[in-house]
Amino acid sequence: MKRLIIGSFVLGMSCLSATASEWKVGDITVSAPFARATAGMARAGGSFMQITNVGEADRLLSAHAEVGAVTELHTHIKEGDIMRMRPVDGIDIPAHAGVALKPGSYHVMLMKLKAPLKEGESFPLELTFEKAGTVTIEVPVAGVGASMAP
């Protein structure tokens, strides 16, 4: 009976983690990640998510994904009348607050893609925070113009 209970618990937990749309590391929760499908032969794409912090201020230092040769943290800045993407050396995650990585704002830039990002697929993305540590999340690929997770 004890083995049955333990086995059921392990199976339940594995099913739960396989369908999770949020990941925790330290005081940080990462939720609702998604990437946009890339059109044609595009060699770059973006990944977006919500990051919530229930503890002291932290900082997202880096990201890494095998889908491309280069993964950077980016933001958009306005230069005159033109919006441009620029790499940043980190993204502050304030204490007891959240930060949305979203189109037109902070995001994870995936460059020199090895293959197109196709709607319905997913890929692992490793995020490293200054205090909380490192977590690997699963990023589903949504449509080309998606503005939120599928």
C-alpha positions in Angstrom: 0.0 0.0 0.0 2.8 2.4 0.9 4.4 1.8 -2.6 1.1 2.5 -4.3 0.7 5.8 -2.4 4.3 6.8 -3.2 4.0 5.8 -6.8 0.7 7.7 -7.2 2.3 10.8 -5.6 5.4 10.6 -7.9 3.2 10.1 -11.0 1.0 13.0 -10.0 3.9 15.3 -9.4 5.5 14.4 -12.8 2.2 15.1 -14.5 1.9 18.4 -12.7 5.4 19.6 -13.6 5.0 18.5 -17.2 2.1 20.9 -17.6 3.3 23.7 -15.5 3.2 27.2 -16.9 5.2 28.7 -14.0 8.6 27.9 -12.6 10.0 29.0 -9.2 13.6 29.6 -8.1 14.2 31.3 -4.8 11.8 34.2 -4.4 11.2 34.4 -8.2 8.3 32.9 -10.2 8.5 32.9 -14.0 5.1 32.5 -15.6 3.3 32.6 -19.0 6.4 32.3 -21.2 6.0 32.4 -25.0 8.0 33.0 -28.1 6.7 34.3 -31.4 6.9 32.0 -34.4 9.5 33.3 -36.9 8.4 34.1 -40.4 10.2 32.8 -43.5 14.0 32.6 -43.1 14.1 35.0 -40.1 17.3 34.4 -38.1 16.0 36.2 -34.9 13.1 35.8 -32.5 11.9 37.0 -29.2 10.7 35.3 -26.0 8.5 36.9 -23.4 7.2 36.1 -19.9 6.1 37.5 -16.5 8.6 37.5 -13.7 7.3 38.0 -10.1 9.4 38.5 -7.0 8.1 37.9 -3.5 11.4 38.7 -1.8 14.2 41.2 -1.9 15.2 43.0 -5.1 16.9 40.7 -7.6 18.2 41.0 -11.2 17.9 38.8 -14.3 21.5 38.6 -15.4 21.4 36.3 -18.5 19.4 33.9 -20.6 20.5 30.9 -22.7 18.7 28.8 -25.3 20.1 26.2 -27.7 17.7 27.3 -30.4 20.1 30.1 -31.4 23.8 30.8 -31.3 23.2 34.0 -29.3 20.7 34.8 -26.5 20.6 38.3 -25.1 18.4 40.4 -22.8 17.0 43.3 -24.8 14.8 46.4 -24.4 13.3 48.9 -26.8 14.4 52.5 -26.8 13.1 55.4 -28.8 15.7 57.3 -30.9 13.9 60.2 -32.5 10.8 58.7 -34.1 12.3 55.2 -34.4 12.0 52.4 -31.9 15.2 50.3 -31.7 16.1 47.1 -29.8 19.2 47.3 -27.6 20.9 44.7 -25.4 20.9 45.3 -21.7 23.3 43.9 -19.1 20.4 42.9 -16.8 16.8 43.5 -15.9 16.0 44.7 -12.4 13.3 42.7 -10.6 12.1 45.0 -7.8 11.3 43.6 -4.3 7.7 42.4 -3.9 6.8 43.3 -7.5 6.9 41.9 -11.0 8.3 42.7 -14.4 6.6 41.8 -17.7 8.9 40.9 -20.5 6.6 41.7 -23.5 6.7 42.9 -27.1 7.9 46.5 -27.3 9.6 46.3 -23.9 12.1 44.0 -22.2 12.5 40.6 -23.8 14.8 37.7 -24.5 16.3 38.0 -27.9 17.2 34.8 -29.7 19.6 35.4 -32.6 21.3 33.3 -35.3 18.5 30.8 -35.0 19.4 27.2 -35.9 15.9 26.6 -37.3 12.7 28.6 -37.5 10.6 28.8 -34.4 7.4 27.0 -35.3 4.0 27.6 -33.7 3.0 24.7 -31.5 6.6 23.7 -30.7 8.5 24.6 -27.5 12.1 25.0 -26.3 14.0 25.2 -23.0 15.3 28.6 -21.9 17.7 29.0 -19.0 17.4 32.2 -16.9 20.0 33.2 -14.4 19.1 35.6 -11.6 21.7 37.4 -9.4 20.3 36.1 -6.0 17.7 33.4 -6.8 20.0 31.4 -9.1 19.2 29.6 -12.3 16.0 28.0 -13.6 15.2 26.4 -16.9 11.7 27.0 -18.2 9.9 25.6 -21.2 8.8 28.2 -23.8 5.9 27.4 -26.1 6.0 29.0 -29.5 2.8 31.0 -30.3 1.8 32.6 -33.6 3.9 35.2 -35.5 2.1 38.2 -34.0 1.2 36.8 -30.6 1.1 39.2 -27.7 0.6 36.7 -24.9 1.2 33.0 -24.1 -1.0 30.5 -26.0 
